């Protein structure tokens, strides 16, 4: 991912962003989830209503890393939860494997 992230434009203040655009900020890749013009106090790593962190392909994220309100797990997506890898068996999954075991399969 290190070299590939350089292919994306850096986040900029005062730029109009569209839904689905990707950008880089602090060596991480983010996807825009709401149309907006960026501001100095709307940083990608703290403004979850505007951006979601994109996990590099092949990397399994830790539970709690994503904002499930704006970016729920879809069928087939995996997560590390309490030291084990789980795969979502449903779309729009916002529950943990403990809270809704029917929505997850231990991998």
HELIX and SHEET records of a PDB file:
HELIX    1   1 UNK A    2  UNK A    5  1                                   4    
HELIX    2   2 UNK A  101  UNK A  103  5                                   3    
SHEET    1   A 2 UNK A  16  UNK A  17  0                                        
SHEET    2   A 2 UNK A  36  UNK A  37 -1                                        
SHEET    1   B 3 UNK A  22  UNK A  25  0                                        
SHEET    2   B 3 UNK A  28  UNK A  32 -1                                        
SHEET    3   B 3 UNK A  51  UNK A  53 -1                                        
SHEET    1   C 4 UNK A  61  UNK A  62  0                                        
SHEET    2   C 4 UNK A  78  UNK A  81  1                                        
SHEET    3   C 4 UNK A  84  UNK A  88 -1                                        
SHEET    4   C 4 UNK A 104  UNK A 106 -1                                        
END                                                                             
